[in-house]
Structure formats: structure tokens, C-alpha cells
Amino acid sequence: MSRSATVHANPLLDERYVDTVRRLGAAQKRAARGAPPYSIYVNRPIGRLLAAAAARAGLSPDAVTAISAVFTFTAIVLLAALPPSWWLGIAVWLLLAIGYAFDSADGQVARLRGGGSPAGEWLDHVVDCEKRSSLHLAVLITAYRNFDVPTAWLLVPIGFTVVAAVSFFAMILNDLLKAKHGAPTSLDPSAPGRRTALRSLLGLPTDYGVTCLVFALLGAPQVFVVAYTLLFAANLGYVLLALVKWYRDMSALAPGGTP
């Protein structure tokens, strides 16, 4: 096959990498209200760089999702299987963070290719759901095997698993029901309210990027336990308040309902 035929097989190769990145930035989807800062200002730009490279290499969105899953679940297996240490903590943090960046990249690759597919969106959500629950179960395993903590503390990673699963499912269900009833979803530009710096900062403890960073403390188990417990408490408080609001939002969708 000639070089010209190869180039035209992937139109992205007709433009410079930096131009692909800029085009992705211009087509960036609207951030959800209250989206935390790491996800918006760190993870999304890194994902943009990865998406441009992946698309130019001819990777599909599903392939990028698979790469994200490999990094993420490698970290989770290492966390559950190996005793805590500084090198393990740094490795788990970096693997989780890279997996998260590729998680942002898959949707951006889809936009470069003209849009995603229902199957691709389904796969992305399934992987997200699996990682958010299994990560905390890995903490439970390593804590049971290696940490000098009261047995009652093991309820913390169990509780974090429940909080992660409920919050993720509720957010997905919110948009599903809003779309079904013709109401603006969290990503709809016509949705009421707007993202503010304060709203974003308040959501920082719920940011998956912050959760990844906490694992860098694994080399000091007692410090990790304190940081992880505080993170769990913040996530629990946030989701309890959010569930009240989300229930009111869902009530307003019914005929004659009020917010």
C-alpha cells in the first residue's frame, strides 16, 4: 500500500498533532454542573492529548476504553495482592491516574470519529461501575491482610463500595429519567444553574482523581487509613445531601410535580 493511500485511510494524519488537539478542545463537551476541578482541569486536558494520539493511531473508542481498563485493573490487582509500600502506592496512583485519563480519552476519540455508539457508551459505563466498586474492595482485602486496624474499620471500605456504587448509579439514572421526561440533563447547556468555582471545589472530595492520589500514601499505612477514612466521610456526606436533591429533581418530573 502506498503512503498516500495510508494517509487517506486516516484523515487525521492530514493535519498536525497539535491541530488535532486544538480541534478536540474546541469540540469539548460541556462539563456537568459541580464537576470537580481535577476532572476538568487536569484529567480532561491529559485525556485530550491521549485521544489525539489514539485517534491518529487508528484506535477506536472501545480500544481506548480497553486500554483504560488494563491500567485501572492492573492497579486494583496489585493493591489487593501485594503488601503496602511506597513504591506500590506510587505505582497504584499512577496506574489509576493513567487509566482515568484514558477513560476521558475514549469519548473524545468518539467525537473525532463523528460520534460514539450506544454499545461504546454502555461499555464505558460498565467499566466505570466495575472499577469504582472493585477499587474499594481491594482496599478491604489489603487492609484485612496487612493493616493494624480494628476489625470495625473494615466497614469503611465496605461503606465506600456502597457509596461509590449508589452515587454512580444515581447519577446515570438521573440523566436517563430526565431525558425520558424531556427535562434538561446535567450535560445539557439549557440545564438550570451553572458550574461555579465554589460548587466545583465542594465536589473535590468526590473527585475520582483525588481518590487515586490517596493511594500514594500506602507506604505509611496509618496515614493512608486516616486520609481514606476522611475521604469516605466526605463522600458519604456529599452523596446523602445529593440524594435529597436528586429525589426532589425526580419528583418535579411527574405531572404537577414541584422541585
N, C-alpha and C positions, 0 to 999 in steps of 0.2 A: 504494500500500500504506500502511495506517495505521501510526502509530508503535507502537501496541500489538502489531500483527502482526509488525513488525520486531523488537521486543524479544523476543517469544516464539520467533522463529526462532532466536535465540541466547540460551539460558537464562542464560549467564554475565553478560549485561547486566542481569539482575535483581539482581545483587549488586555491591557496590563493588569497584573495582580492588584495593584493599588487602585485601579479604576473599578475592579470588581468589588473591592472592599467599600469604596465610596458609594457605589450603586446600592449595595446592601444597606449601608447606613441611611440612605435616602428613602429606602423602602421599608425601614424598620417598623414593625407593628407597634401600636400604642401600648405603653406599659399600663398594667392594671393599677387602679387606684390603691394606694397603700403598698405598692410593690417595694420591698426593702432595698436599700442602697447597693449592697454587694451585687445582687442580681442584676440591677440596672446599670451601674457604673463600672463594674469590674467584669462580671461574668458575661454579660451580653457583648461588650466590645471584644473580649477574647474569643467568644464564640463566633463573632463576625469574621475574625481573621482565619479561624479554623474552617468556617463554612466556605469562604472564598477559595481556600486551598483545596478543600474536599471537592467542591463543585468543578474546579478546574481539572482535578484528577479524574473526574468522571464518576465519583461516588454518588450513589443515590441517598436520599434522606434516610431510608431504612438501614443502609450500610453504616451511616453515621450514628444512628441510634444504637446499632450493634457495637460499634467502637466504644460509645459511651458506656454501654452495659459491661463490656470487658474490663474497662478501667475501674468502674464502680464496684463490681462484684469481686474483682481481684482484691481490692482494698478490704471488703467485708470478710472475705475468706481469711485473709492474713490477720485481720483483727481478731477473729474467733479462734484461729489456730495457733497463734504464736504468743509467747509471754510478752507483756508490755515492756517497751524500751523506748529510748529517744529516737533511735533510727526507725523503729516500727511506726511510732507516732507521726514522724515526718513523712514516711512513705505512705501511710494511710491517708493523711491530709492531702498530699499531692495527688495521689491516685483518685481520691474522691473529687478534688477540685477539677482535675482534668476531665473526669467523667462528666461533671456538671457543665463544663464548658462545651463539651461535645453535645450534651443534651440541649444546650441553647443553639448549637450549630445546625442540628438536623432540620429544624423549622426554617432556618434561614436558607439552607440549601434548597428546600422545597420552594421557597419564594423565588429563588433564582431560576428554578426549573419551570416556573409558571403556576405554582400552587401545589399543595400537598394532596394526599388521598385519605379517604376515611380509614383505610387499613393502616396507613402510616401514622395517623393521629392516634388510632387505637393502640398500636404498638408502643408509641411514645408514652402514653398514659399508663399502660400496663407495666412497663419497665420502671417508670417513676413510682408507681404504687409499690412494686416489689422492693425497690431499694429503700424507700422511706421506712418500711416496716422491718425489713431484714437487718438494716444497719443497727437498730436498737436491740434487736435480738442477739446480734453479735456482741454488743456491749454486755448484755446479760450473761452470755457464755464466758467471755473473758473475765468479767467481774467474779463470777462463781468460781472460776478456776484459779484466779491469780490475785484478786484484791482482798486486802484485810479489812473488810467492812462488815457491819452487822447484817445478818440474813435479811432483815426488814428492808435494807437498802436496795435489794434486788427488785423490789417493787417499782423503783424509779425507772429503770429501762423498760420494764413491762408497761408501766404507765405511759412512757414516752412512745412506745409502739402503738398504743391505743390512740393517743393524741395525734400522732402523725397520720394514722390511717383515717381517723374521723375527719380531721381538718382537710386532708386531700380529697376524700370522697365528697365532703360537703361543698367544697369549692367547685368541683366538677359538676355536682348536681345542681348547684345554684344557677350556673350558666345554662345547663340543659333545660331546666324548668323555665327560666326567663325567656330563652329562645322559643320554647314551646308555646308560651303565652304572649309572644310578641313584645316582650319588655327588653330594654337595652341590657346587654350583658356587661361584665366587668371590663371587656376589651372594646366595647362599642364607644366611639367618640361622642355619641349622644347621651351616654350614661350620665346621670346626675352626679354632681360632685366632681372634684378634681384631685389629682395627686399633688400633695404638698410635701415640703421637706420634713415637716413635723410628723405627718402621717407616715412617711417613709421611715423615719428614724424610730418611731414607735414599733414598727414591724421588724426592726433589726434582729431581735432575738429569735424570730421565726424564720429568718433567712437560712436556707439550706447551706449557703456559703459559710455562715458563722458556725453552723453545726460541724462542717468539715474541719474548720480551723481548730475547734476544741480538741480534736484528736492529736494535734501536735503536742499536747500536754501529757500524752501517755507515759512518757519517761518519768513523770512524777505522779504516780497513781493517786495519791491523796489530793493533790492539786486538781487532777483531772476529775475526780469524784465530786469535789466542790463545784467546779465550773460546770460540769454536766448536770448536776442537781439544780443549780441556779437556772441553767438553760431550760431544763424541764419545767421548772416552776413558772418561768416566763411564758413558755409555750402553752402550758395548761391554762394560765390566767387569760392569755390572749384568745385562745380558742373558746373558752367559756363565755367571754364577752362577745366574741364574734358570733357564736351560735345564737345568742339572744337577738342580735341584729339581723342575722340571716333568716331566722324564723319570722321576724316582722316583715322582712322583704318578701318572703314566700306568702305570708298572709295577705299582703297587698296585691298579689297576683290574682286572687279569687275575685269574682264579680262582687262589687260593693266593698271589697277589702280596703283597709286603710293601713298605711305604713306604721 
